[in-house]
């Protein structure tokens, strides 16, 4: 991922409504949320939300998919993964012992597997 894409993603998330929307969508994976439902949950007008979603989509953070009369929005997890990996690439100078706590904190839903004793 290049600096320009990273800056676009971070800029898109640097506004409160978009940040809340993104976090809501992360929590709604893998099903996503319809645009109207997003507007209701965030307490913003649909046209305002549409502008926010457009900014996030242009930054590669979210994708919309039409389902009959609704558009379902989801996080682009591949792009989000690239963003996080870019930010962590040089973490702790490659010292796994220093990064262990950070890695544990960012993987709460995927705890490390317990060692198998045999």
PDB file as gemmi writes it, atoms N, CA and C in Angstrom:
CRYST1    1.000    1.000    1.000  90.00  90.00  90.00 P 1                      
ATOM      1  N   UNK A   1       0.851  -1.168   0.000  1.00  0.00           N  
ATOM      2  CA  UNK A   1       0.000   0.000   0.000  1.00  0.00           C  
ATOM      3  C   UNK A   1       0.897   1.232   0.000  1.00  0.00           C  
ATOM      4  N   UNK A   2       0.549   2.201  -0.817  1.00  0.00           N  
ATOM      5  CA  UNK A   2       1.384   3.397  -0.884  1.00  0.00           C  
ATOM      6  C   UNK A   2       0.867   4.492   0.048  1.00  0.00           C  
ATOM      7  N   UNK A   3       1.709   5.486   0.259  1.00  0.00           N  
ATOM      8  CA  UNK A   3       1.383   6.570   1.181  1.00  0.00           C  
ATOM      9  C   UNK A   3       0.085   7.275   0.810  1.00  0.00           C  
ATOM     10  N   UNK A   4      -0.149   7.471  -0.480  1.00  0.00           N  
ATOM     11  CA  UNK A   4      -1.345   8.186  -0.923  1.00  0.00           C  
ATOM     12  C   UNK A   4      -2.624   7.468  -0.494  1.00  0.00           C  
ATOM     13  N   UNK A   5      -2.660   6.142  -0.638  1.00  0.00           N  
ATOM     14  CA  UNK A   5      -3.836   5.366  -0.226  1.00  0.00           C  
ATOM     15  C   UNK A   5      -4.012   5.389   1.286  1.00  0.00           C  
ATOM     16  N   UNK A   6      -2.905   5.302   2.003  1.00  0.00           N  
ATOM     17  CA  UNK A   6      -2.969   5.345   3.468  1.00  0.00           C  
ATOM     18  C   UNK A   6      -3.508   6.691   3.927  1.00  0.00           C  
ATOM     19  N   UNK A   7      -2.991   7.762   3.350  1.00  0.00           N  
ATOM     20  CA  UNK A   7      -3.445   9.091   3.734  1.00  0.00           C  
ATOM     21  C   UNK A   7      -4.921   9.299   3.410  1.00  0.00           C  
ATOM     22  N   UNK A   8      -5.384   8.779   2.287  1.00  0.00           N  
ATOM     23  CA  UNK A   8      -6.805   8.898   1.934  1.00  0.00           C  
ATOM     24  C   UNK A   8      -7.678   8.165   2.949  1.00  0.00           C  
ATOM     25  N   UNK A   9      -7.262   6.967   3.348  1.00  0.00           N  
ATOM     26  CA  UNK A   9      -8.032   6.185   4.323  1.00  0.00           C  
ATOM     27  C   UNK A   9      -8.049   6.883   5.677  1.00  0.00           C  
ATOM     28  N   UNK A  10      -6.895   7.354   6.124  1.00  0.00           N  
ATOM     29  CA  UNK A  10      -6.834   8.024   7.419  1.00  0.00           C  
ATOM     30  C   UNK A  10      -7.620   9.333   7.404  1.00  0.00           C  
ATOM     31  N   UNK A  11      -7.563  10.057   6.294  1.00  0.00           N  
ATOM     32  CA  UNK A  11      -8.338  11.293   6.173  1.00  0.00           C  
ATOM     33  C   UNK A  11      -9.832  10.992   6.219  1.00  0.00           C  
ATOM     34  N   UNK A  12     -10.245   9.912   5.570  1.00  0.00           N  
ATOM     35  CA  UNK A  12     -11.661   9.541   5.573  1.00  0.00           C  
ATOM     36  C   UNK A  12     -12.140   9.202   6.981  1.00  0.00           C  
ATOM     37  N   UNK A  13     -11.276   8.621   7.779  1.00  0.00           N  
ATOM     38  CA  UNK A  13     -11.654   8.235   9.139  1.00  0.00           C  
ATOM     39  C   UNK A  13     -11.477   9.363  10.153  1.00  0.00           C  
ATOM     40  N   UNK A  14     -10.960  10.496   9.718  1.00  0.00           N  
ATOM     41  CA  UNK A  14     -10.673  11.588  10.644  1.00  0.00           C  
ATOM     42  C   UNK A  14     -11.868  12.505  10.885  1.00  0.00           C  
ATOM     43  N   UNK A  15     -13.053  12.032  10.595  1.00  0.00           N  
ATOM     44  CA  UNK A  15     -14.284  12.784  10.841  1.00  0.00           C  
ATOM     45  C   UNK A  15     -15.188  11.888  11.693  1.00  0.00           C  
ATOM     46  N   UNK A  16     -15.825  12.452  12.710  1.00  0.00           N  
ATOM     47  CA  UNK A  16     -16.543  11.670  13.720  1.00  0.00           C  
ATOM     48  C   UNK A  16     -17.627  10.756  13.141  1.00  0.00           C  
ATOM     49  N   UNK A  17     -18.487  11.261  12.274  1.00  0.00           N  
ATOM     50  CA  UNK A  17     -19.570  10.431  11.731  1.00  0.00           C  
ATOM     51  C   UNK A  17     -19.000   9.280  10.921  1.00  0.00           C  
ATOM     52  N   UNK A  18     -17.985   9.556  10.107  1.00  0.00           N  
ATOM     53  CA  UNK A  18     -17.389   8.481   9.305  1.00  0.00           C  
ATOM     54  C   UNK A  18     -16.694   7.452  10.191  1.00  0.00           C  
ATOM     55  N   UNK A  19     -16.022   7.902  11.222  1.00  0.00           N  
ATOM     56  CA  UNK A  19     -15.373   6.968  12.141  1.00  0.00           C  
ATOM     57  C   UNK A  19     -16.409   6.078  12.826  1.00  0.00           C  
ATOM     58  N   UNK A  20     -17.499   6.672  13.301  1.00  0.00           N  
ATOM     59  CA  UNK A  20     -18.559   5.884  13.940  1.00  0.00           C  
ATOM     60  C   UNK A  20     -19.193   4.912  12.949  1.00  0.00           C  
ATOM     61  N   UNK A  21     -19.396   5.374  11.737  1.00  0.00           N  
ATOM     62  CA  UNK A  21     -19.970   4.524  10.688  1.00  0.00           C  
ATOM     63  C   UNK A  21     -19.044   3.347  10.398  1.00  0.00           C  
ATOM     64  N   UNK A  22     -17.768   3.621  10.254  1.00  0.00           N  
ATOM     65  CA  UNK A  22     -16.805   2.559   9.964  1.00  0.00           C  
ATOM     66  C   UNK A  22     -16.794   1.522  11.083  1.00  0.00           C  
ATOM     67  N   UNK A  23     -16.764   1.984  12.314  1.00  0.00           N  
ATOM     68  CA  UNK A  23     -16.755   1.051  13.456  1.00  0.00           C  
ATOM     69  C   UNK A  23     -18.040   0.239  13.508  1.00  0.00           C  
ATOM     70  N   UNK A  24     -19.162   0.868  13.198  1.00  0.00           N  
ATOM     71  CA  UNK A  24     -20.429   0.148  13.158  1.00  0.00           C  
ATOM     72  C   UNK A  24     -20.380  -0.939  12.089  1.00  0.00           C  
ATOM     73  N   UNK A  25     -19.842  -0.606  10.925  1.00  0.00           N  
ATOM     74  CA  UNK A  25     -19.749  -1.578   9.838  1.00  0.00           C  
ATOM     75  C   UNK A  25     -18.772  -2.713  10.163  1.00  0.00           C  
ATOM     76  N   UNK A  26     -17.686  -2.409  10.840  1.00  0.00           N  
ATOM     77  CA  UNK A  26     -16.748  -3.460  11.255  1.00  0.00           C  
ATOM     78  C   UNK A  26     -17.479  -4.453  12.154  1.00  0.00           C  
ATOM     79  N   UNK A  27     -18.285  -3.932  13.078  1.00  0.00           N  
ATOM     80  CA  UNK A  27     -19.042  -4.793  13.984  1.00  0.00           C  
ATOM     81  C   UNK A  27     -20.143  -5.581  13.299  1.00  0.00           C  
ATOM     82  N   UNK A  28     -20.556  -5.133  12.127  1.00  0.00           N  
ATOM     83  CA  UNK A  28     -21.647  -5.799  11.403  1.00  0.00           C  
ATOM     84  C   UNK A  28     -21.156  -6.829  10.388  1.00  0.00           C  
ATOM     85  N   UNK A  29     -19.837  -7.026  10.324  1.00  0.00           N  
ATOM     86  CA  UNK A  29     -19.321  -8.026   9.385  1.00  0.00           C  
ATOM     87  C   UNK A  29     -19.764  -9.408   9.819  1.00  0.00           C  
ATOM     88  N   UNK A  30     -20.078 -10.294   8.895  1.00  0.00           N  
ATOM     89  CA  UNK A  30     -19.917 -10.191   7.444  1.00  0.00           C  
ATOM     90  C   UNK A  30     -21.177  -9.760   6.703  1.00  0.00           C  
ATOM     91  N   UNK A  31     -22.264  -9.469   7.421  1.00  0.00           N  
ATOM     92  CA  UNK A  31     -23.530  -9.198   6.736  1.00  0.00           C  
ATOM     93  C   UNK A  31     -23.668  -7.791   6.191  1.00  0.00           C  
ATOM     94  N   UNK A  32     -23.035  -6.811   6.844  1.00  0.00           N  
ATOM     95  CA  UNK A  32     -23.178  -5.428   6.414  1.00  0.00           C  
ATOM     96  C   UNK A  32     -24.458  -4.808   6.930  1.00  0.00           C  
ATOM     97  N   UNK A  33     -24.692  -3.554   6.555  1.00  0.00           N  
ATOM     98  CA  UNK A  33     -25.859  -2.803   7.013  1.00  0.00           C  
ATOM     99  C   UNK A  33     -26.389  -1.985   5.841  1.00  0.00           C  
ATOM    100  N   UNK A  34     -27.703  -1.962   5.710  1.00  0.00           N  
ATOM    101  CA  UNK A  34     -28.335  -1.151   4.664  1.00  0.00           C  
ATOM    102  C   UNK A  34     -28.117   0.330   4.954  1.00  0.00           C  
ATOM    103  N   UNK A  35     -28.007   1.115   3.901  1.00  0.00           N  
ATOM    104  CA  UNK A  35     -27.726   2.547   4.032  1.00  0.00           C  
ATOM    105  C   UNK A  35     -28.753   3.242   4.921  1.00  0.00           C  
ATOM    106  N   UNK A  36     -30.022   2.959   4.741  1.00  0.00           N  
ATOM    107  CA  UNK A  36     -31.062   3.591   5.560  1.00  0.00           C  
ATOM    108  C   UNK A  36     -30.926   3.237   7.035  1.00  0.00           C  
ATOM    109  N   UNK A  37     -30.583   1.999   7.306  1.00  0.00           N  
ATOM    110  CA  UNK A  37     -30.383   1.554   8.690  1.00  0.00           C  
ATOM    111  C   UNK A  37     -29.152   2.229   9.293  1.00  0.00           C  
ATOM    112  N   UNK A  38     -28.099   2.391   8.494  1.00  0.00           N  
ATOM    113  CA  UNK A  38     -26.908   3.102   8.960  1.00  0.00           C  
ATOM    114  C   UNK A  38     -27.268   4.531   9.357  1.00  0.00           C  
ATOM    115  N   UNK A  39     -28.027   5.209   8.515  1.00  0.00           N  
ATOM    116  CA  UNK A  39     -28.432   6.585   8.802  1.00  0.00           C  
ATOM    117  C   UNK A  39     -29.236   6.645  10.093  1.00  0.00           C  
ATOM    118  N   UNK A  40     -30.144   5.694  10.276  1.00  0.00           N  
ATOM    119  CA  UNK A  40     -30.965   5.666  11.488  1.00  0.00           C  
ATOM    120  C   UNK A  40     -30.099   5.445  12.724  1.00  0.00           C  
ATOM    121  N   UNK A  41     -29.209   4.459  12.659  1.00  0.00           N  
ATOM    122  CA  UNK A  41     -28.354   4.155  13.813  1.00  0.00           C  
ATOM    123  C   UNK A  41     -27.409   5.295  14.168  1.00  0.00           C  
ATOM    124  N   UNK A  42     -26.947   6.010  13.154  1.00  0.00           N  
ATOM    125  CA  UNK A  42     -26.012   7.108  13.389  1.00  0.00           C  
ATOM    126  C   UNK A  42     -26.719   8.426  13.668  1.00  0.00           C  
ATOM    127  N   UNK A  43     -28.022   8.469  13.409  1.00  0.00           N  
ATOM    128  CA  UNK A  43     -28.787   9.689  13.648  1.00  0.00           C  
ATOM    129  C   UNK A  43     -28.439  10.821  12.714  1.00  0.00           C  
ATOM    130  N   UNK A  44     -28.180  10.475  11.442  1.00  0.00           N  
ATOM    131  CA  UNK A  44     -27.864  11.500  10.444  1.00  0.00           C  
ATOM    132  C   UNK A  44     -28.821  11.354   9.261  1.00  0.00           C  
ATOM    133  N   UNK A  45     -29.085  12.454   8.553  1.00  0.00           N  
ATOM    134  CA  UNK A  45     -29.928  12.365   7.353  1.00  0.00           C  
ATOM    135  C   UNK A  45     -29.283  11.454   6.306  1.00  0.00           C  
ATOM    136  N   UNK A  46     -30.123  10.792   5.509  1.00  0.00           N  
ATOM    137  CA  UNK A  46     -29.611   9.854   4.516  1.00  0.00           C  
ATOM    138  C   UNK A  46     -28.700  10.521   3.495  1.00  0.00           C  
ATOM    139  N   UNK A  47     -29.021  11.754   3.086  1.00  0.00           N  
ATOM    140  CA  UNK A  47     -28.166  12.407   2.092  1.00  0.00           C  
ATOM    141  C   UNK A  47     -26.792  12.746   2.686  1.00  0.00           C  
ATOM    142  N   UNK A  48     -26.753  13.084   3.967  1.00  0.00           N  
ATOM    143  CA  UNK A  48     -25.478  13.350   4.639  1.00  0.00           C  
ATOM    144  C   UNK A  48     -24.664  12.064   4.723  1.00  0.00           C  
ATOM    145  N   UNK A  49     -25.335  10.977   5.115  1.00  0.00           N  
ATOM    146  CA  UNK A  49     -24.646   9.694   5.207  1.00  0.00           C  
ATOM    147  C   UNK A  49     -24.124   9.269   3.844  1.00  0.00           C  
ATOM    148  N   UNK A  50     -24.897   9.510   2.805  1.00  0.00           N  
ATOM    149  CA  UNK A  50     -24.471   9.156   1.457  1.00  0.00           C  
ATOM    150  C   UNK A  50     -23.151   9.833   1.102  1.00  0.00           C  
ATOM    151  N   UNK A  51     -23.013  11.097   1.475  1.00  0.00           N  
ATOM    152  CA  UNK A  51     -21.758  11.815   1.208  1.00  0.00           C  
ATOM    153  C   UNK A  51     -20.610  11.189   1.995  1.00  0.00           C  
ATOM    154  N   UNK A  52     -20.855  10.833   3.252  1.00  0.00           N  
ATOM    155  CA  UNK A  52     -19.821  10.192   4.068  1.00  0.00           C  
ATOM    156  C   UNK A  52     -19.422   8.833   3.492  1.00  0.00           C  
ATOM    157  N   UNK A  53     -20.402   8.048   3.094  1.00  0.00           N  
ATOM    158  CA  UNK A  53     -20.120   6.728   2.521  1.00  0.00           C  
ATOM    159  C   UNK A  53     -19.333   6.851   1.223  1.00  0.00           C  
ATOM    160  N   UNK A  54     -19.622   7.868   0.452  1.00  0.00           N  
ATOM    161  CA  UNK A  54     -18.891   8.100  -0.793  1.00  0.00           C  
ATOM    162  C   UNK A  54     -17.419   8.381  -0.506  1.00  0.00           C  
ATOM    163  N   UNK A  55     -17.155   9.193   0.491  1.00  0.00           N  
ATOM    164  CA  UNK A  55     -15.769   9.498   0.866  1.00  0.00           C  
ATOM    165  C   UNK A  55     -15.058   8.227   1.319  1.00  0.00           C  
ATOM    166  N   UNK A  56     -15.730   7.423   2.137  1.00  0.00           N  
ATOM    167  CA  UNK A  56     -15.105   6.187   2.624  1.00  0.00           C  
ATOM    168  C   UNK A  56     -14.914   5.173   1.499  1.00  0.00           C  
ATOM    169  N   UNK A  57     -15.862   5.117   0.567  1.00  0.00           N  
ATOM    170  CA  UNK A  57     -15.731   4.204  -0.565  1.00  0.00           C  
ATOM    171  C   UNK A  57     -14.577   4.634  -1.471  1.00  0.00           C  
ATOM    172  N   UNK A  58     -14.453   5.933  -1.715  1.00  0.00           N  
ATOM    173  CA  UNK A  58     -13.346   6.436  -2.540  1.00  0.00           C  
ATOM    174  C   UNK A  58     -11.995   6.175  -1.897  1.00  0.00           C  
ATOM    175  N   UNK A  59     -11.972   6.085  -0.569  1.00  0.00           N  
ATOM    176  CA  UNK A  59     -10.732   5.792   0.149  1.00  0.00           C  
ATOM    177  C   UNK A  59     -10.489   4.289   0.268  1.00  0.00           C  
ATOM    178  N   UNK A  60     -11.419   3.491  -0.260  1.00  0.00           N  
ATOM    179  CA  UNK A  60     -11.253   2.040  -0.242  1.00  0.00           C  
ATOM    180  C   UNK A  60     -11.648   1.361   1.055  1.00  0.00           C  
ATOM    181  N   UNK A  61     -12.323   2.077   1.939  1.00  0.00           N  
ATOM    182  CA  UNK A  61     -12.660   1.504   3.240  1.00  0.00           C  
ATOM    183  C   UNK A  61     -13.953   0.703   3.238  1.00  0.00           C  
ATOM    184  N   UNK A  62     -14.915   1.097   2.420  1.00  0.00           N  
ATOM    185  CA  UNK A  62     -16.215   0.411   2.390  1.00  0.00           C  
ATOM    186  C   UNK A  62     -16.624   0.130   0.956  1.00  0.00           C  
ATOM    187  N   UNK A  63     -17.530  -0.827   0.833  1.00  0.00           N  
ATOM    188  CA  UNK A  63     -18.123  -1.164  -0.458  1.00  0.00           C  
ATOM    189  C   UNK A  63     -19.632  -1.235  -0.286  1.00  0.00           C  
ATOM    190  N   UNK A  64     -20.342  -0.797  -1.304  1.00  0.00           N  
ATOM    191  CA  UNK A  64     -21.795  -0.901  -1.306  1.00  0.00           C  
ATOM    192  C   UNK A  64     -22.232  -1.891  -2.368  1.00  0.00           C  
ATOM    193  N   UNK A  65     -23.226  -2.691  -2.022  1.00  0.00           N  
ATOM    194  CA  UNK A  65     -23.763  -3.668  -2.970  1.00  0.00           C  
ATOM    195  C   UNK A  65     -25.281  -3.581  -2.966  1.00  0.00           C  
ATOM    196  N   UNK A  66     -25.848  -3.412  -4.156  1.00  0.00           N  
ATOM    197  CA  UNK A  66     -27.300  -3.275  -4.260  1.00  0.00           C  
ATOM    198  C   UNK A  66     -27.982  -4.625  -4.055  1.00  0.00           C  
ATOM    199  N   UNK A  67     -29.001  -4.602  -3.193  1.00  0.00           N  
ATOM    200  CA  UNK A  67     -29.881  -5.745  -2.956  1.00  0.00           C  
ATOM    201  C   UNK A  67     -31.302  -5.223  -3.103  1.00  0.00           C  
ATOM    202  N   UNK A  68     -31.919  -5.521  -4.213  1.00  0.00           N  
ATOM    203  CA  UNK A  68     -33.227  -4.995  -4.621  1.00  0.00           C  
ATOM    204  C   UNK A  68     -33.234  -3.471  -4.463  1.00  0.00           C  
ATOM    205  N   UNK A  69     -33.977  -2.908  -3.502  1.00  0.00           N  
ATOM    206  CA  UNK A  69     -34.076  -1.453  -3.392  1.00  0.00           C  
ATOM    207  C   UNK A  69     -33.091  -0.857  -2.390  1.00  0.00           C  
ATOM    208  N   UNK A  70     -32.312  -1.690  -1.741  1.00  0.00           N  
ATOM    209  CA  UNK A  70     -31.367  -1.207  -0.724  1.00  0.00           C  
ATOM    210  C   UNK A  70     -29.929  -1.376  -1.192  1.00  0.00           C  
ATOM    211  N   UNK A  71     -29.065  -0.569  -0.612  1.00  0.00           N  
ATOM    212  CA  UNK A  71     -27.633  -0.755  -0.801  1.00  0.00           C  
ATOM    213  C   UNK A  71     -27.075  -1.176   0.547  1.00  0.00           C  
ATOM    214  N   UNK A  72     -26.428  -2.326   0.568  1.00  0.00           N  
ATOM    215  CA  UNK A  72     -25.836  -2.863   1.778  1.00  0.00           C  
ATOM    216  C   UNK A  72     -24.361  -2.472   1.778  1.00  0.00           C  
ATOM    217  N   UNK A  73     -23.930  -1.848   2.852  1.00  0.00           N  
ATOM    218  CA  UNK A  73     -22.538  -1.425   2.974  1.00  0.00           C  
ATOM    219  C   UNK A  73     -21.779  -2.361   3.894  1.00  0.00           C  
ATOM    220  N   UNK A  74     -20.564  -2.649   3.489  1.00  0.00           N  
ATOM    221  CA  UNK A  74     -19.661  -3.501   4.258  1.00  0.00           C  
ATOM    222  C   UNK A  74     -18.273  -2.899   4.217  1.00  0.00           C  
ATOM    223  N   UNK A  75     -17.485  -3.237   5.214  1.00  0.00           N  
ATOM    224  CA  UNK A  75     -16.086  -2.825   5.243  1.00  0.00           C  
ATOM    225  C   UNK A  75     -15.332  -3.632   4.198  1.00  0.00           C  
ATOM    226  N   UNK A  76     -14.427  -2.990   3.488  1.00  0.00           N  
ATOM    227  CA  UNK A  76     -13.532  -3.708   2.577  1.00  0.00           C  
ATOM    228  C   UNK A  76     -12.396  -4.234   3.449  1.00  0.00           C  
ATOM    229  N   UNK A  77     -12.578  -5.455   3.952  1.00  0.00           N  
ATOM    230  CA  UNK A  77     -11.626  -6.018   4.911  1.00  0.00           C  
ATOM    231  C   UNK A  77     -10.229  -6.191   4.337  1.00  0.00           C  
ATOM    232  N   UNK A  78     -10.122  -6.484   3.053  1.00  0.00           N  
ATOM    233  CA  UNK A  78      -8.797  -6.634   2.444  1.00  0.00           C  
ATOM    234  C   UNK A  78      -8.045  -5.300   2.475  1.00  0.00           C  
ATOM    235  N   UNK A  79      -8.740  -4.225   2.153  1.00  0.00           N  
ATOM    236  CA  UNK A  79      -8.107  -2.903   2.160  1.00  0.00           C  
ATOM    237  C   UNK A  79      -7.774  -2.483   3.596  1.00  0.00           C  
ATOM    238  N   UNK A  80      -8.682  -2.754   4.510  1.00  0.00           N  
ATOM    239  CA  UNK A  80      -8.460  -2.426   5.918  1.00  0.00           C  
ATOM    240  C   UNK A  80      -7.250  -3.191   6.459  1.00  0.00           C  
ATOM    241  N   UNK A  81      -7.136  -4.456   6.065  1.00  0.00           N  
ATOM    242  CA  UNK A  81      -5.983  -5.273   6.478  1.00  0.00           C  
ATOM    243  C   UNK A  81      -4.689  -4.655   5.958  1.00  0.00           C  
ATOM    244  N   UNK A  82      -4.690  -4.243   4.696  1.00  0.00           N  
ATOM    245  CA  UNK A  82      -3.500  -3.605   4.122  1.00  0.00           C  
ATOM    246  C   UNK A  82      -3.125  -2.344   4.894  1.00  0.00           C  
ATOM    247  N   UNK A  83      -4.135  -1.559   5.266  1.00  0.00           N  
ATOM    248  CA  UNK A  83      -3.904  -0.328   6.010  1.00  0.00           C  
ATOM    249  C   UNK A  83      -3.263  -0.629   7.363  1.00  0.00           C  
ATOM    250  N   UNK A  84      -3.826  -1.572   8.088  1.00  0.00           N  
ATOM    251  CA  UNK A  84      -3.292  -1.919   9.408  1.00  0.00           C  
ATOM    252  C   UNK A  84      -1.880  -2.487   9.280  1.00  0.00           C  
ATOM    253  N   UNK A  85      -1.670  -3.351   8.307  1.00  0.00           N  
ATOM    254  CA  UNK A  85      -0.333  -3.912   8.116  1.00  0.00           C  
ATOM    255  C   UNK A  85       0.678  -2.839   7.743  1.00  0.00           C  
ATOM    256  N   UNK A  86       0.267  -1.873   6.934  1.00  0.00           N  
ATOM    257  CA  UNK A  86       1.151  -0.761   6.582  1.00  0.00           C  
ATOM    258  C   UNK A  86       1.563   0.000   7.838  1.00  0.00           C  
ATOM    259  N   UNK A  87       0.591   0.258   8.713  1.00  0.00           N  
ATOM    260  CA  UNK A  87       0.864   1.012   9.931  1.00  0.00           C  
ATOM    261  C   UNK A  87       1.757   0.241  10.904  1.00  0.00           C  
ATOM    262  N   UNK A  88       1.659  -1.077  10.873  1.00  0.00           N  
ATOM    263  CA  UNK A  88       2.412  -1.904  11.816  1.00  0.00           C  
ATOM    264  C   UNK A  88       3.671  -2.524  11.233  1.00  0.00           C  
ATOM    265  N   UNK A  89       3.934  -2.284   9.967  1.00  0.00           N  
ATOM    266  CA  UNK A  89       5.006  -2.973   9.261  1.00  0.00           C  
ATOM    267  C   UNK A  89       6.341  -2.935   9.988  1.00  0.00           C  
ATOM    268  N   UNK A  90       6.725  -1.805  10.467  1.00  0.00           N  
ATOM    269  CA  UNK A  90       8.029  -1.678  11.115  1.00  0.00           C  
ATOM    270  C   UNK A  90       7.910  -1.652  12.636  1.00  0.00           C  
ATOM    271  N   UNK A  91       6.820  -2.209  13.136  1.00  0.00           N  
ATOM    272  CA  UNK A  91       6.541  -2.201  14.571  1.00  0.00           C  
ATOM    273  C   UNK A  91       7.698  -2.786  15.378  1.00  0.00           C  
ATOM    274  N   UNK A  92       8.147  -2.029  16.323  1.00  0.00           N  
ATOM    275  CA  UNK A  92       9.117  -2.495  17.319  1.00  0.00           C  
ATOM    276  C   UNK A  92      10.418  -3.013  16.720  1.00  0.00           C  
ATOM    277  N   UNK A  93      10.753  -2.575  15.534  1.00  0.00           N  
ATOM    278  CA  UNK A  93      12.004  -2.994  14.922  1.00  0.00           C  
ATOM    279  C   UNK A  93      12.113  -4.486  14.697  1.00  0.00           C  
ATOM    280  N   UNK A  94      10.954  -5.137  14.535  1.00  0.00           N  
ATOM    281  CA  UNK A  94      10.958  -6.576  14.277  1.00  0.00           C  
ATOM    282  C   UNK A  94      11.117  -7.438  15.518  1.00  0.00           C  
ATOM    283  N   UNK A  95      11.085  -6.837  16.687  1.00  0.00           N  
ATOM    284  CA  UNK A  95      11.239  -7.592  17.940  1.00  0.00           C  
ATOM    285  C   UNK A  95       9.891  -8.120  18.381  1.00  0.00           C  
ATOM    286  N   UNK A  96       9.658  -9.403  18.192  1.00  0.00           N  
ATOM    287  CA  UNK A  96       8.382 -10.031  18.519  1.00  0.00           C  
ATOM    288  C   UNK A  96       8.025  -9.877  19.992  1.00  0.00           C  
ATOM    289  N   UNK A  97       9.015  -9.898  20.882  1.00  0.00           N  
ATOM    290  CA  UNK A  97       8.728  -9.784  22.308  1.00  0.00           C  
ATOM    291  C   UNK A  97       8.123  -8.417  22.653  1.00  0.00           C  
ATOM    292  N   UNK A  98       8.529  -7.373  21.954  1.00  0.00           N  
ATOM    293  CA  UNK A  98       7.996  -6.040  22.204  1.00  0.00           C  
ATOM    294  C   UNK A  98       6.600  -5.908  21.591  1.00  0.00           C  
ATOM    295  N   UNK A  99       6.384  -6.531  20.448  1.00  0.00           N  
ATOM    296  CA  UNK A  99       5.103  -6.433  19.739  1.00  0.00           C  
ATOM    297  C   UNK A  99       4.035  -7.378  20.277  1.00  0.00           C  
ATOM    298  N   UNK A 100       4.382  -8.340  21.097  1.00  0.00           N  
ATOM    299  CA  UNK A 100       3.433  -9.372  21.541  1.00  0.00           C  
ATOM    300  C   UNK A 100       2.169  -8.780  22.162  1.00  0.00           C  
ATOM    301  N   UNK A 101       2.312  -7.810  23.042  1.00  0.00           N  
ATOM    302  CA  UNK A 101       1.139  -7.221  23.697  1.00  0.00           C  
ATOM    303  C   UNK A 101       0.254  -6.488  22.686  1.00  0.00           C  
ATOM    304  N   UNK A 102       0.865  -5.765  21.758  1.00  0.00           N  
ATOM    305  CA  UNK A 102       0.105  -5.060  20.722  1.00  0.00           C  
ATOM    306  C   UNK A 102      -0.669  -6.049  19.864  1.00  0.00           C  
ATOM    307  N   UNK A 103      -0.021  -7.100  19.442  1.00  0.00           N  
ATOM    308  CA  UNK A 103      -0.669  -8.109  18.604  1.00  0.00           C  
ATOM    309  C   UNK A 103      -1.818  -8.765  19.364  1.00  0.00           C  
ATOM    310  N   UNK A 104      -1.623  -9.054  20.632  1.00  0.00           N  
ATOM    311  CA  UNK A 104      -2.692  -9.649  21.439  1.00  0.00           C  
ATOM    312  C   UNK A 104      -3.890  -8.705  21.541  1.00  0.00           C  
ATOM    313  N   UNK A 105      -3.627  -7.407  21.692  1.00  0.00           N  
ATOM    314  CA  UNK A 105      -4.709  -6.433  21.803  1.00  0.00           C  
ATOM    315  C   UNK A 105      -5.501  -6.261  20.516  1.00  0.00           C  
ATOM    316  N   UNK A 106      -4.858  -6.416  19.363  1.00  0.00           N  
ATOM    317  CA  UNK A 106      -5.576  -6.211  18.101  1.00  0.00           C  
ATOM    318  C   UNK A 106      -6.185  -7.493  17.565  1.00  0.00           C  
ATOM    319  N   UNK A 107      -6.063  -8.573  18.282  1.00  0.00           N  
ATOM    320  CA  UNK A 107      -6.654  -9.842  17.837  1.00  0.00           C  
ATOM    321  C   UNK A 107      -7.568 -10.434  18.909  1.00  0.00           C  
ATOM    322  N   UNK A 108      -8.483  -9.634  19.483  1.00  0.00           N  
ATOM    323  CA  UNK A 108      -9.312 -10.158  20.568  1.00  0.00           C  
ATOM    324  C   UNK A 108     -10.280 -11.262  20.135  1.00  0.00           C  
ATOM    325  N   UNK A 109     -10.659 -11.282  18.870  1.00  0.00           N  
ATOM    326  CA  UNK A 109     -11.608 -12.304  18.427  1.00  0.00           C  
ATOM    327  C   UNK A 109     -10.896 -13.540  17.889  1.00  0.00           C  
ATOM    328  N   UNK A 110      -9.590 -13.504  17.829  1.00  0.00           N  
ATOM    329  CA  UNK A 110      -8.812 -14.645  17.342  1.00  0.00           C  
ATOM    330  C   UNK A 110      -7.637 -14.891  18.264  1.00  0.00           C  
ATOM    331  N   UNK A 111      -7.930 -15.386  19.494  1.00  0.00           N  
ATOM    332  CA  UNK A 111      -6.823 -15.616  20.409  1.00  0.00           C  
ATOM    333  C   UNK A 111      -5.872 -16.663  19.862  1.00  0.00           C  
ATOM    334  N   UNK A 112      -4.606 -16.564  20.236  1.00  0.00           N  
ATOM    335  CA  UNK A 112      -3.638 -17.558  19.756  1.00  0.00           C  
ATOM    336  C   UNK A 112      -4.028 -18.948  20.231  1.00  0.00           C  
ATOM    337  N   UNK A 113      -3.743 -19.918  19.384  1.00  0.00           N  
ATOM    338  CA  UNK A 113      -4.060 -21.290  19.753  1.00  0.00           C  
ATOM    339  C   UNK A 113      -3.137 -21.749  20.866  1.00  0.00           C  
ATOM    340  N   UNK A 114      -3.710 -22.528  21.774  1.00  0.00           N  
ATOM    341  CA  UNK A 114      -2.918 -23.057  22.880  1.00  0.00           C  
ATOM    342  C   UNK A 114      -1.940 -24.089  22.327  1.00  0.00           C  
ATOM    343  N   UNK A 115      -0.734 -24.139  22.873  1.00  0.00           N  
ATOM    344  CA  UNK A 115       0.221 -25.134  22.392  1.00  0.00           C  
ATOM    345  C   UNK A 115      -0.280 -26.542  22.680  1.00  0.00           C  
ATOM    346  N   UNK A 116       0.010 -27.427  21.755  1.00  0.00           N  
ATOM    347  CA  UNK A 116      -0.380 -28.816  21.911  1.00  0.00           C  
ATOM    348  C   UNK A 116       0.746 -29.554  22.580  1.00  0.00           C  
ATOM    349  N   UNK A 117       0.441 -30.170  23.712  1.00  0.00           N  
ATOM    350  CA  UNK A 117       1.458 -30.926  24.434  1.00  0.00           C  
ATOM    351  C   UNK A 117       1.256 -32.413  24.126  1.00  0.00           C  
ATOM    352  N   UNK A 118       2.297 -33.072  23.775  1.00  0.00           N  
ATOM    353  CA  UNK A 118       2.105 -34.463  23.391  1.00  0.00           C  
ATOM    354  C   UNK A 118       3.133 -35.314  23.837  1.00  0.00           C  
TER     355      UNK A 118                                                      
END                                                                             
